[in-house]
Amino acid sequence: MKTSRYFFVAALLAATVSPAAHAAVVYDNMFQANTPILAGDPLSDDQPLGASFTTGSSGVLGAIHLALELNAAADDGAFLVSVVPDAGNTPDLTPGNALWTSSSILDSSFTANTPGGYWDPALDPTAAGVGLAAGTRYWVVLNGDPDSVVSWDYVTTPDTSGIGVAGELWYSAGATGPNETGPYVMSVDVTAAPEPVSLAIFGLGLVGLGAARFGARSRSKQG
């Protein structure tokens, strides 16, 4: 009876205090795609567009959602999405400094898949394991592939409603400005690492499970 009770407590610790990471939204105004918006900014191969976000706790870069709108018939253009460090309140566009870059996204794959008829490519770089520091500004940057004509605009919104939007920055045509003048529409998740205390309790639960199983096995052999 005593052994079964010990086994139950150990199992409960291991099951309820799991070290599984959880995703935290650090920037999100995607709901603005439901409302009237400002004129979007067009992307070209020599004028990247960018939006900044700031982390809370440290973690791993998670899902990225964007709101894009078609401004012409989709052609053979293509673009890339990167996450880059901050360089004095402007994106670090130095070649090779990007923390993560998507594969080429074809202009012709444009699909109106969000309210308002906008396109969200729904990127998920989680598997790349890109570590982000706590309380640090980063940028989501959109670049047109060289020698291609891209047929869409990055959607902007009239206000800063949303998670982590106020106080951030936009980058367009080589200039940086505050989101209070019209932020881009996107969302960014950061998958937070489990807390040390949770890991410790989870470990105790696993040790307890092992001890309980070993004790039960020993007694069965003696019997």
LUMDRENTOR-378615 format. One record per residue (C-alpha): residue number from 1; residue in three letters; x, y, z. Coordinates in steps of 0.5 Angstrom, whole numbers, plus 500, padded with zeros to 3 digits. Layout:
LUMDRENTOR-378615
+-----+------+-----+-----+-----+
: pos : code :  xx :  yy :  zz :
+-----+------+-----+-----+-----+
: NUM :  ALA :   X :   Y :   Z :
...
+-----+------+-----+-----+-----+
//
This chain:
LUMDRENTOR-378615
+-----+------+-----+-----+-----+
: pos : code :  xx :  yy :  zz :
+-----+------+-----+-----+-----+
:   1 :  MET : 500 : 500 : 500 :
:   2 :  LYS : 506 : 505 : 502 :
:   3 :  THR : 509 : 503 : 495 :
:   4 :  SER : 503 : 504 : 491 :
:   5 :  ARG : 502 : 511 : 494 :
:   6 :  TYR : 509 : 513 : 493 :
:   7 :  PHE : 509 : 511 : 486 :
:   8 :  PHE : 503 : 515 : 485 :
:   9 :  VAL : 506 : 521 : 488 :
:  10 :  ALA : 512 : 521 : 484 :
:  11 :  ALA : 508 : 519 : 478 :
:  12 :  LEU : 504 : 526 : 479 :
:  13 :  LEU : 510 : 530 : 480 :
:  14 :  ALA : 513 : 527 : 473 :
:  15 :  ALA : 507 : 528 : 469 :
:  16 :  THR : 504 : 535 : 472 :
:  17 :  VAL : 511 : 539 : 472 :
:  18 :  SER : 513 : 537 : 465 :
:  19 :  PRO : 519 : 541 : 462 :
:  20 :  ALA : 516 : 542 : 456 :
:  21 :  ALA : 517 : 549 : 453 :
:  22 :  HIS : 511 : 554 : 452 :
:  23 :  ALA : 511 : 559 : 446 :
:  24 :  ALA : 510 : 566 : 448 :
:  25 :  VAL : 507 : 571 : 443 :
:  26 :  VAL : 512 : 577 : 443 :
:  27 :  TYR : 509 : 581 : 437 :
:  28 :  ASP : 502 : 580 : 435 :
:  29 :  ASN : 497 : 585 : 431 :
:  30 :  MET : 495 : 580 : 426 :
:  31 :  PHE : 488 : 581 : 428 :
:  32 :  GLN : 488 : 588 : 424 :
:  33 :  ALA : 488 : 585 : 418 :
:  34 :  ASN : 480 : 585 : 419 :
:  35 :  THR : 480 : 592 : 419 :
:  36 :  PRO : 481 : 598 : 414 :
:  37 :  ILE : 489 : 599 : 413 :
:  38 :  LEU : 494 : 604 : 411 :
:  39 :  ALA : 497 : 603 : 404 :
:  40 :  GLY : 502 : 597 : 404 :
:  41 :  ASP : 509 : 598 : 403 :
:  42 :  PRO : 511 : 595 : 396 :
:  43 :  LEU : 517 : 590 : 396 :
:  44 :  SER : 523 : 591 : 391 :
:  45 :  ASP : 529 : 587 : 391 :
:  46 :  ASP : 534 : 593 : 393 :
:  47 :  GLN : 529 : 596 : 398 :
:  48 :  PRO : 528 : 591 : 404 :
:  49 :  LEU : 522 : 592 : 409 :
:  50 :  GLY : 523 : 590 : 416 :
:  51 :  ALA : 519 : 590 : 423 :
:  52 :  SER : 522 : 590 : 430 :
:  53 :  PHE : 520 : 586 : 436 :
:  54 :  THR : 523 : 585 : 443 :
:  55 :  THR : 523 : 579 : 447 :
:  56 :  GLY : 521 : 578 : 454 :
:  57 :  SER : 525 : 572 : 457 :
:  58 :  SER : 530 : 568 : 453 :
:  59 :  GLY : 528 : 562 : 448 :
:  60 :  VAL : 528 : 559 : 441 :
:  61 :  LEU : 525 : 563 : 435 :
:  62 :  GLY : 518 : 560 : 434 :
:  63 :  ALA : 512 : 561 : 428 :
:  64 :  ILE : 512 : 568 : 424 :
:  65 :  HIS : 506 : 570 : 421 :
:  66 :  LEU : 505 : 576 : 416 :
:  67 :  ALA : 500 : 580 : 413 :
:  68 :  LEU : 501 : 581 : 405 :
:  69 :  GLU : 497 : 584 : 400 :
:  70 :  LEU : 497 : 583 : 392 :
:  71 :  ASN : 498 : 589 : 388 :
:  72 :  ALA : 499 : 586 : 381 :
:  73 :  ALA : 498 : 580 : 378 :
:  74 :  ALA : 503 : 574 : 381 :
:  75 :  ASP : 509 : 573 : 377 :
:  76 :  ASP : 515 : 570 : 377 :
:  77 :  GLY : 518 : 574 : 383 :
:  78 :  ALA : 520 : 571 : 390 :
:  79 :  PHE : 522 : 573 : 396 :
:  80 :  LEU : 526 : 571 : 403 :
:  81 :  VAL : 524 : 573 : 410 :
:  82 :  SER : 530 : 573 : 415 :
:  83 :  VAL : 530 : 575 : 423 :
:  84 :  VAL : 536 : 579 : 424 :
:  85 :  PRO : 540 : 583 : 430 :
:  86 :  ASP : 538 : 590 : 432 :
:  87 :  ALA : 544 : 595 : 430 :
:  88 :  GLY : 542 : 601 : 434 :
:  89 :  ASN : 535 : 601 : 432 :
:  90 :  THR : 535 : 599 : 425 :
:  91 :  PRO : 536 : 592 : 422 :
:  92 :  ASP : 543 : 589 : 421 :
:  93 :  LEU : 543 : 588 : 414 :
:  94 :  THR : 550 : 585 : 414 :
:  95 :  PRO : 551 : 579 : 409 :
:  96 :  GLY : 552 : 573 : 414 :
:  97 :  ASN : 549 : 576 : 420 :
:  98 :  ALA : 542 : 574 : 419 :
:  99 :  LEU : 540 : 569 : 425 :
: 100 :  TRP : 535 : 565 : 420 :
: 101 :  THR : 533 : 566 : 413 :
: 102 :  SER : 527 : 562 : 410 :
: 103 :  SER : 527 : 558 : 403 :
: 104 :  SER : 525 : 562 : 397 :
: 105 :  ILE : 518 : 564 : 397 :
: 106 :  LEU : 515 : 564 : 390 :
: 107 :  ASP : 510 : 570 : 388 :
: 108 :  SER : 506 : 566 : 385 :
: 109 :  SER : 504 : 562 : 391 :
: 110 :  PHE : 500 : 568 : 394 :
: 111 :  THR : 494 : 565 : 397 :
: 112 :  ALA : 488 : 570 : 400 :
: 113 :  ASN : 488 : 566 : 406 :
: 114 :  THR : 486 : 571 : 412 :
: 115 :  PRO : 480 : 575 : 413 :
: 116 :  GLY : 481 : 581 : 409 :
: 117 :  GLY : 484 : 577 : 403 :
: 118 :  TYR : 491 : 578 : 405 :
: 119 :  TRP : 496 : 573 : 405 :
: 120 :  ASP : 500 : 569 : 411 :
: 121 :  PRO : 506 : 565 : 409 :
: 122 :  ALA : 505 : 562 : 416 :
: 123 :  LEU : 513 : 561 : 417 :
: 124 :  ASP : 515 : 556 : 423 :
: 125 :  PRO : 523 : 556 : 424 :
: 126 :  THR : 522 : 553 : 431 :
: 127 :  ALA : 526 : 547 : 428 :
: 128 :  ALA : 532 : 551 : 426 :
: 129 :  GLY : 533 : 552 : 434 :
: 130 :  VAL : 535 : 560 : 433 :
: 131 :  GLY : 536 : 562 : 440 :
: 132 :  LEU : 534 : 569 : 442 :
: 133 :  ALA : 536 : 573 : 448 :
: 134 :  ALA : 532 : 576 : 454 :
: 135 :  GLY : 530 : 583 : 453 :
: 136 :  THR : 533 : 584 : 446 :
: 137 :  ARG : 530 : 587 : 440 :
: 138 :  TYR : 530 : 583 : 433 :
: 139 :  TRP : 528 : 585 : 426 :
: 140 :  VAL : 523 : 581 : 421 :
: 141 :  VAL : 526 : 583 : 415 :
: 142 :  LEU : 523 : 581 : 408 :
: 143 :  ASN : 528 : 581 : 402 :
: 144 :  GLY : 526 : 581 : 394 :
: 145 :  ASP : 530 : 576 : 391 :
: 146 :  PRO : 535 : 579 : 386 :
: 147 :  ASP : 533 : 580 : 379 :
: 148 :  SER : 526 : 579 : 380 :
: 149 :  VAL : 519 : 583 : 381 :
: 150 :  VAL : 515 : 582 : 387 :
: 151 :  SER : 508 : 583 : 386 :
: 152 :  TRP : 505 : 585 : 393 :
: 153 :  ASP : 505 : 590 : 399 :
: 154 :  TYR : 507 : 589 : 406 :
: 155 :  VAL : 500 : 591 : 410 :
: 156 :  THR : 501 : 596 : 415 :
: 157 :  THR : 495 : 599 : 420 :
: 158 :  PRO : 493 : 605 : 423 :
: 159 :  ASP : 494 : 604 : 430 :
: 160 :  THR : 499 : 600 : 435 :
: 161 :  SER : 494 : 595 : 438 :
: 162 :  GLY : 496 : 589 : 439 :
: 163 :  ILE : 501 : 585 : 443 :
: 164 :  GLY : 508 : 588 : 444 :
: 165 :  VAL : 507 : 593 : 438 :
: 166 :  ALA : 507 : 600 : 441 :
: 167 :  GLY : 514 : 602 : 442 :
: 168 :  GLU : 517 : 598 : 436 :
: 169 :  LEU : 520 : 600 : 429 :
: 170 :  TRP : 519 : 599 : 422 :
: 171 :  TYR : 524 : 600 : 416 :
: 172 :  SER : 523 : 602 : 409 :
: 173 :  ALA : 526 : 605 : 404 :
: 174 :  GLY : 533 : 605 : 408 :
: 175 :  ALA : 529 : 609 : 413 :
: 176 :  THR : 527 : 607 : 420 :
: 177 :  GLY : 521 : 610 : 424 :
: 178 :  PRO : 516 : 609 : 430 :
: 179 :  ASN : 510 : 604 : 430 :
: 180 :  GLU : 506 : 610 : 432 :
: 181 :  THR : 506 : 612 : 425 :
: 182 :  GLY : 504 : 606 : 422 :
: 183 :  PRO : 506 : 599 : 424 :
: 184 :  TYR : 507 : 593 : 419 :
: 185 :  VAL : 502 : 587 : 421 :
: 186 :  MET : 505 : 581 : 423 :
: 187 :  SER : 506 : 576 : 429 :
: 188 :  VAL : 512 : 573 : 432 :
: 189 :  ASP : 512 : 567 : 437 :
: 190 :  VAL : 518 : 565 : 442 :
: 191 :  THR : 519 : 558 : 445 :
: 192 :  ALA : 521 : 559 : 452 :
: 193 :  ALA : 525 : 554 : 455 :
: 194 :  PRO : 523 : 551 : 462 :
: 195 :  GLU : 524 : 554 : 468 :
: 196 :  PRO : 530 : 551 : 472 :
: 197 :  VAL : 525 : 549 : 478 :
: 198 :  SER : 520 : 546 : 474 :
: 199 :  LEU : 526 : 542 : 471 :
: 200 :  ALA : 528 : 540 : 478 :
: 201 :  ILE : 521 : 538 : 480 :
: 202 :  PHE : 521 : 534 : 474 :
: 203 :  GLY : 527 : 530 : 475 :
: 204 :  LEU : 525 : 529 : 482 :
: 205 :  GLY : 519 : 526 : 479 :
: 206 :  LEU : 523 : 521 : 475 :
: 207 :  VAL : 527 : 519 : 480 :
: 208 :  GLY : 522 : 517 : 485 :
: 209 :  LEU : 518 : 513 : 479 :
: 210 :  GLY : 525 : 509 : 478 :
: 211 :  ALA : 526 : 508 : 486 :
: 212 :  ALA : 518 : 506 : 486 :
: 213 :  ARG : 519 : 501 : 480 :
: 214 :  PHE : 526 : 498 : 483 :
: 215 :  GLY : 523 : 497 : 490 :
: 216 :  ALA : 517 : 494 : 487 :
: 217 :  ARG : 521 : 489 : 483 :
: 218 :  SER : 526 : 487 : 488 :
: 219 :  ARG : 520 : 485 : 493 :
: 220 :  SER : 517 : 481 : 487 :
: 221 :  LYS : 523 : 477 : 487 :
: 222 :  GLN : 524 : 476 : 494 :
: 223 :  GLY : 517 : 474 : 494 :
+-----+------+-----+-----+-----+
//
